[in-house]
């Protein structure tokens, strides 16, 4: 295990001073209860749960600032928390400290319908936002599956099924209000769609995983709800054929909104969990957005590619209830997969490669899974070269965990060698720190210099992203 670049020693005396002060100031919104602290550590996947010493629920940027100033004065770590859906240990407190829960900062502050933008509290979730926007004819397109908070999605540079058309969080965040490590409240940009004024602070904070500051509100780009939406499904004789269909679709410039790959094991899991009756073969879920004529044309072009790649049974529909059933099953894939091996612990990982290398990377990954005999479905947002593997491991069999470490390293390094990244969506957190030097080389030192300049005490979510460099 690579040690974090900025070492810390847990100072329990200082932590106790901070906890006492927070208990006095925030009374019923601060707790040291074990159950709630465990909930605010990492609970979603295989990494050890490292609990904070206290949890405080903030209601405003001013309160976050007050809490951070107290922690900075005593050199105590702070760990931001949204909904707890991250997958790489982002929420853990390896050096103890205070978890600042922003879930109650969940007001939709402004909607600028004419400008196709809005400003929301960091605790607003994506489903809450889209429910609120429904009558405006606008929607927020980023959907990572989980009903994650907007602040957390910005912090991890989330994407999801719509990313192939609408981009990721870095493409859809205009500005943020952020509390910095010294407690200063900073606005990163204006509401303008573009600017040439100074450093791009917004992009610096997006994807920083709470290591540079705590996001309190976010100004987002919105998109118009399409006139027509068509959803489709097709299956293929093998994974390579399915991936080749994806590659051709993107290379032909079809403006597809969603294109998702499920391997046969994941299809079986979705059938069982969501009461579907799909053929257990490599399957693509697709969606087209646009005018009625445009959607029809896109679907026809895609059906020709499917046939050329050996696919069959391409069916598409414009009926909302039929599309919703399919996409609900896709979003439930993580939980559906767990039912394949009751009692197993899930280890979820992801990589992203240039679209031209997608088939090669997926096939090599499948070969590794077969070699180790893992029960591990593959599913992915393959339109942008991103796919996920969920290893289902027996917690009583250490050899499975040892083989999992070998598999993870092979997958991450393979993606990097193909010109890709060790994580296209999940983020680095604790789980992928060891691969950062392979991916960035000397660039990692630049990241460390930024961290040192902005957070010299290393109180902001310490032990994440940055591994030790020589």
C-alpha positions in Angstrom: 0.0 0.0 0.0 1.4 3.4 -1.0 1.5 5.9 1.8 -0.2 9.3 1.3 2.1 12.1 0.3 1.3 14.3 3.3 1.7 12.2 6.5 -0.4 13.1 9.5 -0.6 11.8 13.1 -4.0 11.7 14.7 -4.1 14.2 17.5 -7.0 12.9 19.8 -6.6 15.8 22.2 -7.2 18.4 19.5 -10.1 16.4 18.1 -11.7 16.3 21.5 -11.4 20.1 21.8 -13.1 20.5 18.4 -15.8 18.0 19.2 -16.6 19.8 22.5 -16.9 23.1 20.7 -19.1 21.7 17.9 -21.3 20.0 20.5 -21.7 23.4 22.2 -22.4 25.3 19.1 -24.5 22.9 17.1 -26.0 20.7 19.8 -28.6 18.5 18.1 -26.8 18.7 14.7 -23.6 17.3 16.0 -23.1 13.7 17.1 -20.4 11.3 18.2 -22.8 8.3 18.1 -21.1 5.2 16.7 -23.8 4.2 14.3 -23.9 7.6 12.6 -20.1 7.8 12.5 -19.9 4.4 10.8 -22.5 5.5 8.3 -20.3 8.5 7.5 -17.2 6.3 6.9 -16.9 4.3 3.8 -19.6 1.6 3.5 -20.3 1.0 -0.2 -17.6 -1.4 -1.2 -14.7 -3.5 0.0 -12.4 -0.9 1.6 -12.2 -0.8 5.4 -14.6 1.6 7.1 -12.5 4.3 8.8 -14.9 6.4 10.9 -14.7 10.1 11.7 -14.7 11.2 15.4 -17.8 13.3 14.9 -20.4 14.3 12.4 -21.9 17.8 12.1 -24.8 18.7 9.8 -24.3 22.1 8.2 -27.0 24.4 6.9 -25.1 27.1 5.1 -21.7 28.1 3.7 -21.2 30.3 6.7 -21.7 27.3 9.0 -19.3 25.2 7.0 -16.8 28.1 7.1 -17.2 28.3 10.9 -16.6 24.6 11.3 -13.6 24.6 9.0 -12.0 27.6 10.8 -12.3 25.7 14.1 -10.8 22.6 12.6 -8.0 24.6 11.0 -7.2 26.3 14.3 -6.8 22.9 15.9 -5.2 21.1 12.9 -8.1 18.6 12.7 -9.1 16.9 9.5 -12.5 17.6 7.8 -14.2 15.2 5.4 -17.2 16.4 3.4 -20.2 14.1 3.1 -23.1 14.2 0.6 -25.1 11.0 0.3 -22.4 8.4 0.8 -22.6 6.7 -2.6 -18.9 7.0 -3.6 -17.0 3.8 -4.3 -13.3 4.4 -3.6 -13.1 5.3 0.1 -13.6 9.1 -0.4 -15.5 9.3 2.9 -13.1 7.5 5.1 -11.3 9.3 7.9 -7.9 7.6 8.1 -6.6 10.3 10.6 -9.9 10.8 12.4 -11.5 14.2 12.3 -14.9 15.7 11.6 -17.4 14.7 8.8 -19.2 17.7 7.6 -22.6 16.5 6.2 -24.1 18.9 3.7 -27.1 16.8 2.9 -29.4 19.3 4.6 -28.1 22.1 2.4 -30.6 20.9 -0.1 -32.4 24.0 -1.4 -32.8 24.8 -5.1 -31.7 28.3 -4.8 -32.3 29.8 -8.3 -33.5 28.6 -11.7 -32.5 30.8 -14.6 -34.7 29.2 -17.2 -33.9 31.7 -19.9 -30.2 31.1 -19.4 -30.6 27.3 -19.2 -28.9 27.2 -15.8 -29.7 26.9 -12.1 -28.0 27.3 -8.6 -28.5 24.6 -6.0 -27.3 23.7 -2.6 -24.6 21.0 -2.5 -27.0 18.5 -0.8 -29.6 18.6 -3.6 -29.7 15.2 -5.3 -30.0 14.8 -9.1 -33.5 13.2 -8.9 -34.7 16.0 -6.6 -33.4 18.6 -9.1 -35.0 17.0 -12.1 -38.3 16.6 -10.3 -38.3 20.3 -9.5 -37.4 21.2 -13.1 -39.9 19.0 -14.8 -42.5 21.8 -15.5 -39.8 24.1 -16.9 -39.0 22.0 -19.9 -35.4 21.6 -18.7 -33.4 18.8 -17.1 -30.0 18.1 -15.6 -28.5 15.3 -17.7 -25.8 13.8 -15.5 -27.0 10.5 -14.0 -24.3 8.3 -12.3 -26.9 5.8 -11.3 -27.1 6.5 -7.6 -29.2 9.4 -6.5 -26.0 11.2 -5.6 -25.8 14.8 -4.3 -24.8 17.5 -6.7 -21.9 18.6 -4.5 -20.6 15.0 -4.4 -21.0 14.6 -8.1 -19.0 17.8 -8.7 -16.3 16.7 -6.2 -15.8 13.4 -7.9 -16.3 14.7 -11.5 -19.2 12.2 -12.0 -20.6 11.2 -15.3 -23.1 8.4 -16.1 -25.3 7.0 -18.9 -25.9 10.4 -20.7 -22.2 11.4 -20.8 -21.7 10.4 -24.4 -24.0 13.2 -25.5 -24.1 15.7 -22.6 -20.6 15.3 -21.1 -19.6 14.9 -17.5 -19.8 17.2 -14.5 -16.7 19.1 -15.7 -18.8 20.1 -18.7 -21.9 21.1 -16.8 -20.7 23.0 -13.8 -20.5 26.8 -14.4 -19.5 28.0 -10.9 -19.4 27.0 -7.2 -19.3 28.4 -3.8 -16.5 26.7 -1.9 -15.2 26.9 1.6 -11.4 26.8 1.5 -9.1 25.2 4.1 -8.7 28.5 6.0 -12.5 28.9 6.1 -12.6 31.6 3.4 -15.8 31.4 1.3 -14.9 31.7 -2.4 -17.0 32.0 -5.6 -15.1 30.2 -8.4 -16.8 32.0 -11.4 -19.8 33.9 -12.7 -22.9 32.5 -14.3 -21.6 33.3 -17.8 -21.2 30.4 -20.1 -17.5 31.2 -20.8 -14.8 33.5 -19.4 -11.2 34.4 -20.1 -10.7 36.0 -16.7 -7.9 34.4 -14.7 -7.4 30.8 -13.5 -10.2 28.3 -14.0 -11.0 27.7 -10.3 -14.2 25.9 -11.1 -12.3 23.1 -13.0 -9.7 23.0 -10.2 -12.3 22.1 -7.6 -14.4 19.8 -9.9 -12.8 16.4 -9.3 -10.7 17.4 -6.3 -12.7 15.0 -4.0 -12.8 17.4 -1.1 -9.0 17.7 -0.9 -9.0 21.4 -1.7 -12.2 22.7 -0.3 -15.8 21.9 0.6 -18.5 22.7 -2.1 -21.5 24.5 -0.7 -23.5 25.4 -3.8 -23.2 24.7 -7.5 -24.3 26.6 -10.6 -25.2 24.1 -13.3 -25.9 24.1 -17.0 -29.3 22.7 -17.9 -30.5 21.1 -21.1 -33.9 21.2 -22.9 -36.0 18.1 -22.6 -35.9 16.6 -26.1 -39.0 16.7 -28.3 -38.7 12.9 -28.8 -36.9 10.2 -26.9 -36.5 6.6 -28.2 -35.0 3.8 -26.2 -33.7 0.5 -27.7 -32.1 -2.8 -26.9 -30.2 -5.4 -28.9 -28.0 -8.3 -28.3 -24.9 -9.8 -29.8 -23.1 -13.2 -30.1 -20.1 -12.0 -28.1 -18.7 -9.0 -26.2 -16.3 -8.1 -29.0 -19.1 -7.7 -31.5 -21.1 -5.5 -29.1 -18.0 -3.3 -28.5 -17.4 -3.0 -32.2 -21.0 -1.8 -32.7 -20.3 0.9 -30.1 -17.1 1.9 -31.7 -18.7 2.2 -35.2 -21.7 4.2 -33.7 -19.4 6.8 -32.2 -17.1 6.9 -35.2 -20.0 7.4 -37.6 -21.1 10.5 -35.6 -24.5 9.3 -34.6 -25.5 11.7 -31.8 -26.6 8.9 -29.5 -27.6 10.0 -26.0 -26.9 6.7 -24.1 -25.2 3.5 -25.1 -24.7 1.0 -22.3 -23.1 -2.5 -22.4 -24.2 -5.4 -20.2 -22.4 -8.7 -20.3 -24.4 -11.9 -20.1 -23.9 -12.3 -16.4 -25.2 -8.7 -15.7 -28.2 -9.4 -18.0 -29.0 -12.5 -15.9 -28.7 -10.4 -12.7 -31.0 -7.7 -14.1 -33.5 -10.3 -15.2 -33.7 -11.8 -11.7 -33.7 -8.5 -9.8 -36.0 -6.4 -12.1 -38.3 -9.2 -13.4 -37.1 -8.8 -17.0 -37.0 -11.5 -19.7 -33.9 -10.5 -21.7 -31.8 -12.9 -23.6 -28.6 -13.6 -21.5 -26.2 -12.4 -24.2 -24.0 -9.4 -24.5 -26.5 -6.6 -24.7 -26.6 -2.9 -25.5 -29.2 -0.5 -24.1 -29.4 2.7 -26.2 -31.3 6.0 -26.2 -31.8 8.6 -28.9 -32.8 12.3 -28.2 -34.0 14.9 -30.7 -36.9 15.6 -33.0 -39.2 12.8 -34.1 -37.6 12.6 -37.5 -34.1 12.8 -36.0 -34.7 10.0 -33.5 -36.2 7.8 -36.2 -33.2 8.4 -38.5 -30.7 7.8 -35.7 -32.4 4.5 -34.8 -32.4 3.3 -38.4 -28.7 4.1 -38.8 -27.9 2.3 -35.5 -29.9 -0.7 -36.6 -27.7 -1.0 -39.7 -24.6 -1.0 -37.6 -26.1 -3.6 -35.3 -26.7 -5.9 -38.3 -23.2 -5.3 -39.7 -21.7 -6.4 -36.3 -23.8 -9.5 -36.0 -26.3 -8.2 -33.6 -30.0 -9.0 -33.6 -33.4 -8.4 -32.0 -33.0 -4.6 -32.1 -36.1 -3.2 -30.7 -36.9 0.4 -29.9 -39.7 2.3 -28.4 -40.8 5.9 -27.7 -43.2 4.8 -24.9 -41.9 6.4 -21.7 -43.0 3.5 -19.4 -41.2 0.9 -21.5 -38.0 3.0 -21.6 -38.2 3.7 -17.8 -38.4 0.0 -17.1 -35.2 -0.7 -19.0 -33.3 2.2 -17.5 -34.4 1.5 -14.0 -33.1 -2.0 -14.4 -29.8 -0.5 -15.7 -29.5 1.8 -12.8 -30.2 -1.0 -10.4 -27.4 -3.1 -11.9 -25.1 -2.7 -9.0 -27.6 -4.1 -6.5 -28.8 -6.7 -8.9 -25.3 -8.0 -9.3 -24.8 -8.5 -5.6 -27.7 -11.0 -5.7 -25.6 -13.3 -7.9 -23.5 -14.3 -4.9 -25.4 -13.8 -1.6 -23.0 -12.9 1.3 -20.2 -11.8 -1.0 -18.6 -8.4 -0.7 -18.7 -6.3 -3.8 -15.5 -4.7 -5.2 -16.5 -2.2 -7.8 -13.9 -0.7 -10.2 -13.8 1.2 -13.5 -11.5 2.3 -16.2 -11.9 4.4 -19.3 -10.0 4.1 -22.6 -10.1 5.8 -26.0 -13.1 4.4 -27.9 -10.9 2.7 -30.5 -9.3 0.5 -27.8 -12.6 -0.4 -26.1 -13.1 -3.9 -27.6 -9.5 -4.8 -26.9 -9.6 -3.7 -23.3 -13.0 -5.4 -22.5 -11.9 -8.7 -24.1 -8.6 -8.7 -22.1 -10.5 -7.9 -19.0 -12.9 -10.8 -19.6 -9.9 -13.1 -20.1 -8.5 -12.1 -16.7 -11.9 -12.7 -15.0 -12.0 -16.2 -16.6 -8.4 -16.9 -15.5 -9.2 -16.1 -11.9 -12.7 -17.7 -11.9 -14.3 -14.5 -10.6 -18.1 -14.0 -10.5 -17.9 -10.5 -11.8 -20.3 -8.8 -14.3 -19.2 -6.1 -16.7 -21.3 -3.1 -17.4 -20.4 0.2 -18.8 -21.1 3.6 -20.3 -19.2 2.4 -23.3 -20.1 5.3 -25.6 -17.2 7.2 -24.0 -15.0 4.1 -23.5 -15.9 3.7 -19.8 -16.8 0.4 -18.3 -17.1 -1.1 -14.8 -16.4 -4.5 -13.2 -18.0 -5.7 -10.0 -16.0 -8.5 -8.3 -18.1 -10.5 -5.9 -15.7 -11.8 -3.3 -16.1 -14.2 -0.4 -14.9 -12.3 2.7 -13.8 -15.6 4.2 -11.4 -16.4 1.4 -8.3 -14.3 1.5 -6.9 -15.8 -1.7 -9.8 -14.2 -3.6 -8.8 -10.8 -2.3 -5.2 -11.4 -3.2 -6.2 -12.3 -6.8 -8.5 -9.3 -6.8 -5.5 -7.0 -6.1 -3.7 -8.6 -9.1 -6.7 -8.2 -11.3 -7.2 -4.5 -10.3 -3.6 -3.7 -11.1 -3.7 -5.4 -14.5 -6.9 -3.6 -15.4 -5.7 -0.1 -14.3 -2.3 -0.4 -15.9 -3.8 -1.9 -19.1 -6.1 1.1 -19.4 -3.3 3.6 -18.8 -1.0 1.8 -21.4 -3.9 2.1 -23.9 -3.9 5.9 -23.5 -6.8 5.8 -21.0 -7.2 6.3 -17.2 -7.4 4.1 -14.1 -10.9 5.6 -13.4 -13.3 7.3 -15.7 -16.0 7.8 -13.2 -15.5 6.5 -9.6 -12.6 8.8 -8.7 -9.3 8.1 -7.0 -10.1 8.3 -3.2 -8.0 5.8 -1.4 -8.6 2.8 -3.7 -6.7 4.1 -6.8 -4.0 6.2 -5.3 -1.4 3.6 -6.1 -1.9 4.1 -9.9 -1.7 7.8 -10.0 2.1 8.0 -10.6 1.7 5.6 -13.6 -0.9 7.8 -15.1 0.5 11.2 -14.4 4.2 10.9 -13.9 5.7 14.3 -13.1 2.2 15.8 -13.3 1.5 14.2 -9.9 4.1 16.6 -8.4 2.2 19.5 -9.8 -1.0 18.3 -8.1 1.0 17.9 -4.8 2.3 21.5 -5.2 -1.3 22.8 -5.6 -2.5 20.8 -2.6 0.5 22.1 -0.5 -0.2 25.7 -1.5 -3.9 25.7 -0.9 -4.0 23.3 2.1 -0.6 23.4 3.8 -2.0 21.8 7.0 -3.5 18.9 5.0 -6.8 19.1 6.8 -9.0 18.7 3.7 -9.9 15.0 3.3 -6.4 13.9 3.9 -5.1 10.5 2.6 -7.0 10.8 -0.7 -5.8 11.1 -4.4 -2.1 11.8 -3.8 0.3 8.9 -3.2 3.9 9.2 -2.0 6.3 10.2 -4.8 10.0 9.8 -4.9 
